[in-house]
Amino acid sequence: MLGETLSVLVDLLNPQAIILGGVYMRSHHLLEEEMYRVMEAEALSVSAKVCQILPSALGEQIGDFAALSLAAYHAE
């Protein structure tokens, strides 16, 4: 499911990178092989070659930063 979802995002948005946190951040080494296999089959090859899928460098604090960003957005 992760590979399918990322394929849709890559095809629609054509990003240079997608940063993932949560379970992917903690266990990306277990998920990458299947994720990339599905992306290769499903995504447009031109878009998929440009996009990097990276684990978050924020570690376990990613949820804290997301909550603070949302609070700051709504405070304005």
N, C-alpha and C positions, 0 to 999 in steps of 0.2 A: 504494500500500500504506500509506503514511503517513496519508493521509486516512481510509482504512478503519479502521485501527487506532485513530486518534484518535476516530473516530465511536463505536466500541465503548466506549472509555474514557469519553467524554462521556455516552453513554447510561447506562452502569452506575453511574458515580460522581457525575455532575452537578457537576464542579468549577467553581470560578470562573476558574481559570487552570491551564494546563499549561505547564511550563517545559521546553524541549527544548535539549539541547546537541549536541555532536558535529557531524555533517555539517549538520544543520539550522541550528545556530548560525552556521556559516561561510557557508552559502549559502541562507539562508531566503528571500532575494529571488527565487531561482530556483524554489523549491518551493511558495511560498505560493499562487499562483494555482490550481494543480491541486489542492493539498491542501484549500483552502476549497471548491472546486467539488465534490469528492467528499464532503466533510463536509456540505455543504448538501443533497446528494442522499441521503445515508445516515443522518445523525444526526437525532434528534428535534429539531425546530426550536426548541422552548422551551429545551432544554438547550444547544443549540449557540449560541444568542444570548447566553447568560450567560457562556460560557467563552471566555477569551482564550488564544490560543496565542502564547507569547513565546519569543524566543531567550534563552539563558542569559546573564546579565550577568557570569558568572565567567570568561568567555573560555576559553582553553585550559587553565585550571586546574581545570575542572570534574571531570576524572578524578581529580586529586589529592584534591579535597575528598570525592569519592565514596569513594575508598579509605580515607581517614582516618575517615570516618563509619562505614564498615563495620568497620574495626579497633576503633574505640571501642565500637561496639555489642557486638562479640564479647569485648572485654576485660572487660565488666561482668559 
